[in-house]
Amino acid sequence: MNVSPAVAPYLESFRERRPALPGGSLPWLRQIREAAIAQFRDRGFPGPRDEDWKYTRTAPLERQPFRAATGDPEDAADADVARCAGRVPAGCCRLVFVDGRLSRAHSAFEDPGDGVVVTAMRDALERPPEALRRHFGRYAGREGFPFAALNTAFADDGAFIHLQRRASTPHPVHLLFLSTGREPDVVSHPRVLVIAEVASRALVVEHYAGVGAGSRCFNNAVTEVVLESGACVEHYKVQLEGESTYHIASIEVQQAENSHFTSHLTSLGGRLVRHDINVRMAAPHARCDLQGLYLASGRQHMDFHTRIDHLEPGCTSNEVYKGVLDGRARGVFNGRVLVHPDAQKSDAHQANDNLLLSPHVEIDTKPQLEIHADDVKCSHGATVGQLDESMLFYLRARGIEERSARALLTFGFLEQMLETVPISWLRESLEHGIAGRLPGAADLPGLGDREEATS
C-alpha cells in the first residue's frame, strides 16, 4: 500500500528502534507494538476531513520529521530541573524525565506509601508485572486518534504506578517531563499507567516544562488510568512548555463501581497543543470531575476534546473548562457527554467559559450532550465574552494602571479554577505561571513580587 511521506519516517524509525525498545523480546508486547504501528500506518496523520480535527491542523508535524533524543538525560542542569520542579516539598516521590528518558540522578525515589509501586515505565516493561500486562495498551489508541497508536508503538519510558487494595499515597507522586532544547526536532512518547485497586487512593501530578526556548520538540503523551471499585485518583496535569513545543496528549480512564476520578488540567505553553480526555464509567455510581484552565497568547493554538461515557446507572460527571485568549491565539473546546440506554439516573453537567482579550483571537466551542436514557439530569453550556468595562473603570478610578487592572480581572476569572487545587505548592506554582503570562501582573501585590517557579 502507498504510505504517506509524512508517515514513512516513523515507520523507518520503528524498524530501526524496535529491537532496542524495552520489553522487545516479549511476544505479547511485540504484538501490541506491531498492531499499533500498523494502525498509525493505515490511519496516518488526521486531515481536514476528520471531524475531530477540523479546527486543528497537524501540518507542522507532517512537514518536519522528529527523532528521539540521543543525549544523556543525566546531563540536564540541576538549576533547570530545580526551577521547573517548583516548590515540591521534601518527601514527595518524584521521577524526572529529560527529553523523554528517566534521569535517576535528578529523581527522588522516596517511599510512595505501603502497597504503592512507582517505577519507570522502561523498567516495568523489561520485567512486567501481571497488572501491567493486563492493562498496558488496552484503553488508548481508539480509532480516530493515531497519535495514541504512535505512542504505543514507540513508548519506551514514563511511569508505572500501581496501588494495591486500600493503599494510598501520603504525598502526590510528581512526574516531571523536561524538554531541554539541547537537540533540535526531538520527539518523545511519555507513557503513564496508573492502576488503582479496590478502595485505593492516589494523587498524581504530571508536569511538562521546557527550558530551551526556540528549539522545536514534539511531546506525544499517553496516560491510562484504571480505577477498580471504590478507588479514587486525583490527576493533575500541568503543561508549561516552551513556545516552540508541539504537545499532543491523550488521557484514557476506565472506572468501576463507586470509583471517583478527578482531572485538573492547566495548559499555558506550547505552539500547538491538543489534549484528549476520554472517560468510561463502566459500572454503577461512578463519578468523574474534569476541570481545565488554559491561557493562550501570540499565535498559540490549544485544542481540548473530552468524552465522557455514562454506561451504567447512577453515574455523575461534572466538567468545567475556562480559557483566556490573547494576541492571535486560537482555542478549541469540544466536550461530548454520552448517556447510554442503560445509564438511568445519570447526572451530567458541562460548561466552557472563555474570556477574549484581543479582537484577533478565535474560539471554537462545542459542548455536546447525547442522551439515550429517559431518567437523567443533564445540562451543558458555553460562554464567550470580554472584560467588563465597568469593572475596569472601577479599578482605574482607584488608581490602578490599566494593564494591571486588566491583569487583575483576568486573574480573577481564572482564580476560581485555581481554588479547586488542594495541593498548596502546586497551586502556588500555577499562580506564578499564570501571572508570568499576564501583561501588567508584575505590578500586582502578591503575584508580581513572587519569584517565577516554572518555565
HELIX and SHEET records of a PDB file:
HELIX    1   1 ALA A    8  ARG A   17  1                                  10    
HELIX    2   2 ARG A   18  ALA A   20  5                                   3    
HELIX    3   3 PRO A   27  ARG A   43  1                                  17    
HELIX    4   4 GLU A   51  TRP A   53  5                                   3    
HELIX    5   5 ALA A   59  ARG A   63  1                                   5    
HELIX    6   6 PRO A   73  ASP A   75  5                                   3    
HELIX    7   7 ASP A   78  ALA A   85  1                                   8    
HELIX    8   8 MET A  121  GLU A  126  1                                   6    
HELIX    9   9 GLU A  130  HIS A  135  1                                   6    
HELIX   10  10 PRO A  146  PHE A  154  1                                   9    
HELIX   11  11 GLU A  389  ALA A  397  1                                   9    
HELIX   12  12 GLU A  402  LEU A  418  1                                  17    
HELIX   13  13 SER A  424  ALA A  435  1                                  12    
HELIX   14  14 ALA A  441  ASP A  443  5                                   3    
SHEET    1   A10 ARG A 101  LEU A 102  0                                        
SHEET    2   A10 ARG A  94  VAL A  98 -1                                        
SHEET    3   A10 VAL A 173  SER A 179  1                                        
SHEET    4   A10 ARG A 201  GLY A 210  1                                        
SHEET    5   A10 CYS A 232  LEU A 240  1                                        
SHEET    6   A10 HIS A 260  SER A 267  1                                        
SHEET    7   A10 ARG A 287  ALA A 296  1                                        
SHEET    8   A10 THR A 316  LEU A 325  1                                        
SHEET    9   A10 SER A 346  LEU A 356  1                                        
SHEET   10   A10 VAL A 376  GLY A 385  1                                        
SHEET    1   B 5 VAL A 116  ALA A 120  0                                        
SHEET    2   B 5 ASP A 157  LEU A 163 -1                                        
SHEET    3   B 5 PRO A 190  ALA A 196  1                                        
SHEET    4   B 5 CYS A 217  LEU A 227  1                                        
SHEET    5   B 5 VAL A 186  SER A 188  1                                        
SHEET    1   C 9 VAL A 116  ALA A 120  0                                        
SHEET    2   C 9 ASP A 157  LEU A 163 -1                                        
SHEET    3   C 9 PRO A 190  ALA A 196  1                                        
SHEET    4   C 9 CYS A 217  LEU A 227  1                                        
SHEET    5   C 9 THR A 245  GLN A 255  1                                        
SHEET    6   C 9 LEU A 272  MET A 281  1                                        
SHEET    7   C 9 HIS A 301  HIS A 310  1                                        
SHEET    8   C 9 ARG A 330  VAL A 339  1                                        
SHEET    9   C 9 GLU A 362  ILE A 371  1                                        
END                                                                             
